[in-house]
Amino acid sequence: MSKEFDQRPVAVQLKEVDENGDRPEEIVDFVQGYAEDKVVIGEHVIALNDLRCVLLLSD
């Protein structure tokens, strides 16, 4: 990732659904960094287009 970010806890829901029409579990972790079209949350590199919802959590 091209930019470092002050780590903040977030909960993320993805747009995708599985074969049963269910959404995958939330990813709850810290933002590690970001680029123009991607964000790193924990060990997950996620395209911004794949995000459904991002909730900022308090420390």
Protein Blocks (a to p, Z undefined) as FASTA:
>chain_A
ZZdcdddddddddfbdcfkopacdddddddfbdcfkbccehjbccdfklpmbdcdddZZ
